[in-house]
Amino acid sequence: MRRLILAVLINALALWVAHRYVPGFSVSGDVWTYAIAAVVFAFLNGFIKPVLKIITFPLMLVTLGLFSLVINALLLWALSYIVPSVIIAGLIPLVWATLVVTVVNVLLGVAKKS
């Protein structure tokens, strides 16, 4: 239960950082909007992402894991369709938001384990 709450908090922070620094990516609303988006994003990362990684395993090997950025972009794009308050204004903001969310998740995920 603690890991789930921590994952939701990390996702909320990652979405906030992307909203703050990526033009064209926004989360309109208050803290509860971030909480809802973070819960949905944690669900996508927890259940959909492992399935996509298994399906795309050969591409992951060929690209030395860089295809995981494509998977993260697809999940962020799916989040924008599931949660209407998450707005992505094009491909370039999607790419930058994916990079920001991935970096924040990796940095805080490493801090979470130590």
N, C-alpha and C positions, 0 to 999 in steps of 0.2 A: 504494500500500500504506500509506503514511504517513497519507493522508486517511482510509482505512478504520479504522485503529487510533485515530486522533483522534476519529472519529465514534463509535466504540464507547466510548471513554473519556468523551466528553461525554454520551452517552446513559446510561452507568452513573452518572455524577455527577447527572444530571437525575433519574433514578429514585431515587437516594439522597436527594436534597433533597425530592422529593415524599413519599417514605416518612417522612422526618423531620418534615415540617411539615403534611402533610395527614392528618387523622384519617379512618380508613376506607380508606386506601390503604396497603398494606404489601407488602414483599418479604421473605418469610421465608427465611432462610438466611444464608450467609456471602458472602465476596467472590466466590466462583465462581458463586453464584446470580445476583449482580448482573452478572457477566460474561456469563453465558448469556442473561439477560434483555436486556442491552444489545446483544448480537450479534443476537438475534432482532428487537429493535426497530430496529436499524440496517438489517437486511434489509427489514423492513416499510417503513421510511422511504425506502429506496433503490429498491425495486422496485414496491411496491404503491402508495405515495403518488403517484408521478408519473402512474400510470394513473388513479387516482381524481381527480387534479387535471384531467386531460384530459377525463374523463367529465363532471365537474361544472363545467367552465369557464363555462357561462352563469350558474350560481349564484355563482361566484366574482366575475364581473363585477357582477352585481346587488348583491351584499353588500359590494363593494369589498374582497374578500379575506378577510372575516371567516368565510366558510364553511370556510376552511382549519382553523379551530379545531374544527369538526365532524369534519373528516377526521382531525385529530390525535386527537380523542376516540375515533373508531372504531378507529384503529390501536392506541391504548392498551387499549381494550376487547378487541381481537383478541389483543393480547399477553397479557392475563390468561387467555384461553382456551388459548393455545399453551403458555405457561409457567405451570404450576400453582402455583408459589411466589409469583406476583404476584397479590395479592388486592385486589379493588375491591369495597367493601361497599355500593355503591349509586350512584345517579346523581349526587348532590351530591359525593361524593368523586371520582367520575370527572371532573366538571367542574373541580374545584379542582386535581386532579392534572394534568389537561390544560393548564390555565393555567400551573402551575408548571413542568412539563416544557417547554412551549413557550417560556416566558420564559428558562429556563436555556439551552435550545438556541440561542435567538436571541442572547443575550448572549455565550455562549461561541463561537458561530459567527462573530460579528463579531470577537471577539478572535482567533479562529483565522486569519481572513483578513488581519489586520494584522500 
